[in-house]
Amino acid sequence: MRRSDPLSYISYLLFHLNEKKENLIRLRNAHSSINSLQSEFLQYKPKIKTPELSSSTWHGESARRFVEAREDMDFSYKDIAHSQMDTAVTMIEDKVTTIQAEINSLETSIANERERMERENQREGRA
């Protein structure tokens, strides 16, 4: 954006600053939601192992396939609960860091532009 109109430039920066702050709020809410869902998800993991099966309660080919299915579910549960959710949380945290840096940069630009305008106004007042 060209700086021919300083107020328009500041408006432009303020618009983007507000947009980034809204994005930051949404990301922080998503981060909180994923952490809560991950905790809830992990609470249900023990249900994969119930009911407990022994050779006296169930045996044979069907029992073996059932146990294999449980083991597959256990593996998938771990993958979702830890790998996939942890990856999502890390991605959100990285984006939060990036947006926070962008917010800081925009705030600095706004402050610098206001200072520049103030100096310009002072010079014009002296002339």
Buried (B, 14 or more C-beta within 10 A) or exposed (E): EEEEEBEEBBEBBEEBBEBBBEBBEEBBEBBEEBEEEBEEBBEEBEEBEEEEBEEEEEEEEEBEEEEEEBEEBEEEBEEBBEEEBEEBBEEBEEBBEBBBEBBEBBBEBBEEBEEEBEEEEEEEEEE
